[in-house]
Amino acid sequence: MREKIDTSKEARGIAFYIFLIIVIGILALYGAELRVSTTYHLNTDLLMRQLTWLIVGGLALIILSFMNPKFHERAVWRVYFFGIIFLLALVLILPSGYKAKRWIEFKSLPIRFQPSELTKLVIVIAIASYISKFRKRMKSFLYGIIIPMILITPVMLLIAFEPDLSTAFLIFIVTLIMLYLGGARLSHILLMLTMIALALILLISVMGIDIIKSYQLKRLREFVDLIAGRGGALQQKYSSTAVGAGGLFGSGIGLGVIKQKISYRESDFIFAVVGEELGIIGSLVMILLYFGLVNSLVKMAYKYVRDTFMRFYVYGFAVLVGVQALIHMCVNVGLLPPTGMTLPFASYGGSSMFTFMAGAGIVFSILLGGSNEKEG
């Protein structure tokens, strides 16, 4: 017979980590919008939009937490996957006032949505579903690497054409880690990476195809100049300076000075605001919260979740949160070139907040939905 395990404690722990990250993110966003000189100047537009998306994301979390997780496994290839391809294609077709076409804008409402954010979650569901179906064949190069990479290539190409290479790269990395956890051989992964590297060299050097846009190449050159001490990459120079300028306890919410020089400090560089205004202590707390969240997700999935799809979904969501947070922080301290990647649950951005809240909702549905059973 099967004995049901009570995982409410684990659910509360994961919810606590997410709650604290959101709170620090709201404080940092408040500080990012507040400028202090002789008077206080606060523009709450972004803060109010973030709170609105937080409510919408919270509703999605609640609704999804009461749904059967197996529904997503059944729907991912029939509905989600083709739906997200349609939305990504729509982004490329619709006119945009930006260099990169990444958003679907609603002119009648002050709302725009970024389908590539939701794509991350769809890919995690899709790969978890694939591993569940072909678990016993993952050791083969065909089923472990070739087929899943063929399946996600159209999505990555559509995102790369926006262009949004950082999101395409993130999806690629998350997919590889999930496949490895699912049983794919490391030697096969290394072989595939070698093949891709050779293909890129052929496309760029022999066929003369521009894989990277001119402004993306400029970012890379500026990053190399920054690492070499030749200046350049002012955004990252300011952000890395801001992270260290806060000292142990920070300058205080809204009292940061260097943050005012950083563009997109509310999203791409929110960790720099945390560092300057909450100090080393605040930065370490943020890092520990993400570590605790990812660790709790992985341990929970390993110990309690017996269903293969559900277990690998939780693994995938943990990898997505962990890798994206790591990349964001590395960019902010000058260890990686600018990517435009948000800090999960913390950065300003409705699409990002909605996606991660929805992803957490599926985790809670797995934790509380009876998949956590053991033989008694």
Secondary structure, DSSP 8 states (H G I E B T S, - for coil): -EEE---HHHHHHHHHHHHHHHHHHHHHHHHHHEEESSSEEE--HHHHHHHHHHHHHHHHHHHHHTS-THHHHHHIIIIIHHHHHHHHHHHHHS--SSSS---EEETTTTEEE-HHHHHHHHHHHHHHHHHHHSGGGTTSHIIIIIHHHHHHHHHHHHHHTTT-HHHHHHHHHHHHHHHHHTT--HHHHHHHHHHHHHHHHIIIIIS----S-HHHHHHHHHHHHHHTTS---HHHHHHHHHHHHTTTT-S-TT--SGGGG-TTTTTTTHHHHHHHHHHHHHHHHHHHHHHHHHHHHHHHHHHH--SHHHHHHHHHHHHHHHHHHHHHHHHHTTSS-------TTTSS-HHHHHHHHHHHHHHHHHHHTT--EEE-
